[in-house]
Amino acid sequence: MIQKLFKFLRGFIDQFLGLFSNDLGIDLGTATTLVCVKGEGIVLCEPSVVAIEKSTHRVVAVGEEAKKMIGRTPESIIAIRPMRDGVISDPEVTEAMLKYFITKVQPRRFLTRPSVVIAIPPSITEVEKRAVIDSAEHAGARSVILVEQPKAAAIGVGLPVQEPGGNMIIDIGGGTTDFAVISLGGIVYAKSIKLAGDEMDTSIMEYLRKTYNLMIGERTAEEIKMRIGSGYPLEEELSMDVRGRDLIAGLPKTIAITSVEIREALADTVQAIVDAAKSTLEHTPPELSADLIDRGIVMAGGGSLLRGLDRRIAEETGLPVHVAEDPNTAVVRGTLETLNMPPQLRRRLMAQTKLDF
């Protein structure tokens, strides 16, 4: 009886103190973490990277500062990504990262803690969900609400997800590409593949290694992808100089590469995304498929900015494809909208999903 009373009082006090904190929405991405604050909008966008000391496991740097250390740290320090393929690979480091970001956007006040909405991949397991919740709570969250990333992205780009009509979204992040058909506030069908922006970077690194015996790092591969990467032939092909280390001579080396070569390097990943989009359409009920003929497909996430990828998907599916405005922030904007929703509507958005792996 005393324990129940204590639990009730603790919950009441926690909710009361919550009135003095600003609730947060978090897009906990493999490559980038974005945080928005209720009433303020997006306040943080930093890489999901943490630098730690090997011997003590002490956190040295987080976010942008830690990303600058990738490939440049002494042996005593390693820069790691605690998120892999859209899920937590290192709970302890993820907790430290979340704590840093939450404290940065909302410095701790006396006994106040924010309620947090976190976007998660639709393919996440119950164990992984628990890891996300525990990490956020230990990082200082008063309560944690989980919403699937494609659903958050659909809300963030303004799709009418509550209406009885089909809405399809493709969210291409760093670790996963998520596909979902949404109607009446719920996901009718969802599919997730572990091929996205990071895999594109790896493909570029492998291509240059095999073709030119040139070793480059993740940051250089990402820059190449952004500057001359494409998923469809360009009207005017691009080129750029790339610096790396010659694997034979062991010396610094500079080569010139073209967008045609990088498109070849990305071909397998791009084709896998196209095939998954077609598979999602094959599992969509006929009535909702008819809606998609008019509404088309919406693309979000940083990977949707790859030149010509929207045109490639449109050509292979026969449907109009639209890249969302500011696709990088679609998911976190969706978490912010979720925070503003009435509790009953919010519960509908947290309904279970039919998954396909």
URSUL-V146676 format. One record per residue. N is the residue number from 0. SS is DSSP state (2 for helix, 1 for strand, 0 for the rest). Layout:
N SS
N SS
This chain:
0 0
1 2
2 2
3 2
4 2
5 2
6 2
7 2
8 2
9 2
10 2
11 2
12 2
13 2
14 2
15 2
16 2
17 2
18 0
19 0
20 0
21 0
22 0
23 1
24 1
25 1
26 1
27 1
28 0
29 0
30 0
31 1
32 1
33 1
34 1
35 1
36 1
37 0
38 0
39 0
40 1
41 1
42 1
43 1
44 1
45 1
46 1
47 0
48 0
49 1
50 1
51 1
52 1
53 0
54 0
55 0
56 0
57 0
58 1
59 1
60 1
61 1
62 0
63 2
64 2
65 2
66 2
67 0
68 0
69 0
70 0
71 0
72 0
73 0
74 0
75 0
76 1
77 1
78 1
79 1
80 0
81 0
82 1
83 1
84 0
85 0
86 1
87 1
88 0
89 0
90 2
91 2
92 2
93 2
94 2
95 2
96 2
97 2
98 2
99 2
100 2
101 2
102 2
103 2
104 2
105 0
106 0
107 0
108 0
109 0
110 0
111 0
112 0
113 0
114 1
115 1
116 1
117 1
118 1
119 1
120 0
121 0
122 0
123 0
124 0
125 2
126 2
127 2
128 2
129 2
130 2
131 2
132 2
133 2
134 2
135 2
136 2
137 2
138 0
139 0
140 0
141 0
142 1
143 1
144 1
145 1
146 1
147 1
148 2
149 2
150 2
151 2
152 2
153 2
154 2
155 2
156 0
157 0
158 0
159 0
160 0
161 0
162 0
163 0
164 0
165 0
166 1
167 1
168 1
169 1
170 1
171 1
172 0
173 0
174 0
175 0
176 1
177 1
178 1
179 1
180 1
181 1
182 1
183 0
184 0
185 1
186 1
187 1
188 1
189 1
190 1
191 1
192 1
193 0
194 0
195 0
196 2
197 2
198 2
199 2
200 2
201 2
202 2
203 2
204 2
205 2
206 2
207 2
208 2
209 2
210 2
211 2
212 0
213 1
214 1
215 0
216 0
217 2
218 2
219 2
220 2
221 2
222 2
223 2
224 2
225 2
226 2
227 2
228 0
229 1
230 0
231 0
232 0
233 0
234 0
235 0
236 0
237 0
238 1
239 1
240 1
241 1
242 1
243 1
244 1
245 1
246 0
247 0
248 0
249 0
250 0
251 1
252 1
253 1
254 1
255 1
256 1
257 1
258 2
259 2
260 2
261 2
262 2
263 2
264 2
265 2
266 2
267 2
268 2
269 2
270 2
271 2
272 2
273 2
274 2
275 2
276 2
277 2
278 2
279 2
280 2
281 2
282 0
283 0
284 0
285 2
286 2
287 2
288 2
289 2
290 2
291 2
292 2
293 2
294 2
295 0
296 1
297 1
298 1
299 1
300 0
301 2
302 2
303 2
304 2
305 0
306 1
307 0
308 2
309 2
310 2
311 2
312 2
313 2
314 2
315 2
316 2
317 0
318 0
319 0
320 1
321 1
322 1
323 0
324 0
325 0
326 2
327 2
328 2
329 2
330 2
331 2
332 2
333 2
334 2
335 2
336 2
337 2
338 2
339 2
340 0
341 0
342 2
343 2
344 2
345 2
346 2
347 2
348 2
349 0
350 0
351 0
352 0
353 0
354 0
355 0
356 0
